[in-house]
Amino acid sequence: MTEQHESRWSLAHTGNRVLLAVIAAVLIACLCGGTDLPVGTQLVILLVVGGVTYALVTLLHRTRR
């Protein structure tokens, strides 16, 4: 049988999913930075957005198999 190699740019790689989650979280954090939210709240928002993004992308990747 031949093995099918996935592109290293695909979301099959955990590092790519983490990078996407970090980028999404940083973008949202930048948008929150213009508000008067306390820093602690901004950090919580950053972590939640990153976690949700990673979980969603991972879930969508696994259902496509």
GIHUSUL-V11112 format. One record per residue. OMEGA is omega in whole degrees, 0 to 359 (NA if undefined). Layout:
omega:OMEGA
omega:OMEGA
This chain:
omega:177
omega:178
omega:177
omega:179
omega:178
omega:178
omega:179
omega:178
omega:182
omega:179
omega:176
omega:180
omega:183
omega:180
omega:179
omega:178
omega:178
omega:179
omega:178
omega:179
omega:179
omega:180
omega:179
omega:181
omega:180
omega:178
omega:178
omega:179
omega:177
omega:178
omega:179
omega:181
omega:179
omega:180
omega:179
omega:178
omega:175
omega:183
omega:179
omega:178
omega:179
omega:178
omega:177
omega:178
omega:179
omega:181
omega:181
omega:180
omega:178
omega:180
omega:180
omega:179
omega:180
omega:181
omega:181
omega:180
omega:178
omega:179
omega:179
omega:179
omega:183
omega:180
omega:180
omega:183
omega:NA
